[in-house]
Amino acid sequence: MSRVIVARIVFMLAAIFVVLTALFFGIRLGVGDPTIAIQGTYATAESMQALREALGLDKPLWEQYLIYMAGLLRGDLGVSLQNGQPVLTQILAVVPYTLDLTVVGLLIGVVLGVPLGFVAAVRRNTKLDHVIRVMTLSGVSVPPFIMGYFLIIIFVIGLGLFPVAGGGELDEPLSRMRYLFLPGLSLGLIMTSYITRLARTTVLEILSKDFIRTAKAKGLDQRTILVHHVLRLSLVTIVTLVGLYATITIGSSVVIETVFSRPGVGRLIVGAVAQSDYMVVQGTIIFYAAFVGIVNLLVDLTYTIIDPRIRYE
Amino acid sequence: MSDISAAPILEVENLRTHFTTRAGLVPAVDGVSCTLRRGEVLGVVGESGCGKSVTALSILRLIPDPPGRIVGGEIRFRGTNLLDLTEEQMRSIRGNEISMIFQEPMTSLHPIMTIGSQLTETLMLHRGLSASGAWDRAVEMLRLVRIPEPERRVSEYPHQMSGGMRQRVMIAMALSCDPKILIADEPTTALDVTIQAQILTLMRELQEKLGTATMLITHDMGVVAETAHRVAVMYAGKIVEEASVQDLFAAPCHPYTRGLLASIPRLEASSVAAGAERARLKEIPGLVPSLVNLPRGCAFAPRCTYASERCRREQPVLEAIRPDHRTACWEASQLATEAA
């Protein structure tokens, strides 16, 4: 098993290397000149050239690449082209906010979605099932930013319960949670809708299997069948989806972060792309790729716990 | 062999189970009456779709509703009508007093639970055994169905076993609470021929040892001949003939039974050796009628060479033609004299 984990980490590093290399050249050939973004309308040919030299952008691409990679091996992600701050510091400053949001969003999604999906499946075609279906269909149809504004209208403008913008102080858990509530709920409600629908389908499929008929023929009651025979098996499918959502969510968190003016990786990378800040974009991409790799590894490891048929040797 | 004149343990009377489908109402079981006696093996035979499995599932009240529903009749187990019981009372009978094994051993076991936990579940529920007591009993049951190395196998998963082994596990599971009745729904159909023989032998030996009254559902007359004491032949949701195995094979009364028996291939040493002209295998002409739109009279009449005007007009009733031999055919006595 540990060999498998090592192999997966090596594979992940290789994937990061490929993505980073493609990005490194792609962004320099495709996106605008950072010197224009920095100096704006006051730029002259001379000042831009001077800045390029200062930032090392005048060197041939391959040389820039080697310098960057050599730095990376030492754990140096370079400095921002915009403000000269170390990229790593910038990323680490916002990563906790993004992880907070992703984890809370998915947690709400699983905690509400799995039981709702079970109830909908067991009470199939009853009023309750129809109500759940309409709610989840609305949930998956509403774009995240609409959900965000909707919650702002209720909880901030209407009830005045929560702060509307910002992320709170990192070292103050209570303030962090207060600021996290609405964005987390926006994401969580959307996740709940997706997970409910998936859980319902999964449970219905499992309930139609031969081994469920066997369980009934053994005299087991509905509760035992659901808890012992259906739940664990349904987790195989649900974990796959949650892993997939985790990677998608972290990539698209910019929408929620923007609505709530929250610091986060999404806003960091969008801002960096807009300003052609190559270094920040590269650093953030490394973080993304590592995150995706780690989530996939966790999902695969979870499979081996849930499903004895799956073994990695 | 068990005493076949023993008292009935299960009496099915005029059972009717209907399904609502888009094509219309399907009377999958339409007035089935049969009796299972203590210690006997009752073979229920018929083509696919004749209602044998639905009869079996109806007895345990496991018909999925919707679309199915038991609309009439009685199922008396030791005198109690199972159709009057609450769902909770019914659960204490399933897997305990009456248990069932299914056709598909590959899919009938839970894929991610160990054999042991699937076996102990029933034992702890119905027998109130402790976890360790149930585990010991599970190992003992696996030994009974002759699974090698039961102590090791008990902690394995179904995917680590072959189809034959899984069916042995199903049998062990079904017999673990010493049921009064075992319903076996085509237990060997999905298995290789050699494995079929092993499983049938095992079932026969266990039946003789434990004396469990067994309802063996099959489409295979050969299986019936080897295993059953009595036979009920089903056609289009009804029993058309019921007799002891010897009687049925020696003197089948219903034309459908005759057709079934004539369609069994036989290896006759003389004809194979001599290369003589081989007799063409007899088939029953025509197809099983759609249950949505059954003929008014006898459902078999359109395929029957002996059908009379009366057969097409009036449904025959199941009547004794000899002691312990019943058939539902207007022409039965006529046919019996012809045969004699």
HADDOCK unambig.tbl for C-alpha pairs under 7 A between the chains (distance, minus, plus):
assign (segid A and resid 210 and name CA) (segid B and resid 107 and name CA) 5.73 0.50 0.50
assign (segid A and resid 210 and name CA) (segid B and resid 108 and name CA) 4.85 0.50 0.50
assign (segid A and resid 211 and name CA) (segid B and resid 107 and name CA) 6.17 0.50 0.50
assign (segid A and resid 211 and name CA) (segid B and resid 108 and name CA) 4.19 0.50 0.50
assign (segid A and resid 211 and name CA) (segid B and resid 109 and name CA) 4.97 0.50 0.50
assign (segid A and resid 211 and name CA) (segid B and resid 110 and name CA) 5.25 0.50 0.50
assign (segid A and resid 214 and name CA) (segid B and resid 108 and name CA) 6.08 0.50 0.50
assign (segid A and resid 217 and name CA) (segid B and resid 94 and name CA) 5.46 0.50 0.50
assign (segid A and resid 217 and name CA) (segid B and resid 95 and name CA) 5.78 0.50 0.50
assign (segid A and resid 217 and name CA) (segid B and resid 99 and name CA) 6.61 0.50 0.50
assign (segid A and resid 217 and name CA) (segid B and resid 100 and name CA) 6.52 0.50 0.50
assign (segid A and resid 218 and name CA) (segid B and resid 94 and name CA) 5.46 0.50 0.50
assign (segid A and resid 218 and name CA) (segid B and resid 95 and name CA) 3.98 0.50 0.50
assign (segid A and resid 218 and name CA) (segid B and resid 99 and name CA) 6.91 0.50 0.50
assign (segid A and resid 218 and name CA) (segid B and resid 122 and name CA) 6.16 0.50 0.50
assign (segid A and resid 219 and name CA) (segid B and resid 91 and name CA) 4.34 0.50 0.50
assign (segid A and resid 219 and name CA) (segid B and resid 92 and name CA) 6.09 0.50 0.50
assign (segid A and resid 219 and name CA) (segid B and resid 93 and name CA) 6.95 0.50 0.50
assign (segid A and resid 219 and name CA) (segid B and resid 94 and name CA) 4.54 0.50 0.50
assign (segid A and resid 219 and name CA) (segid B and resid 95 and name CA) 5.42 0.50 0.50
assign (segid A and resid 220 and name CA) (segid B and resid 91 and name CA) 6.69 0.50 0.50
assign (segid A and resid 307 and name CA) (segid B and resid 112 and name CA) 5.81 0.50 0.50
assign (segid A and resid 308 and name CA) (segid B and resid 112 and name CA) 6.06 0.50 0.50
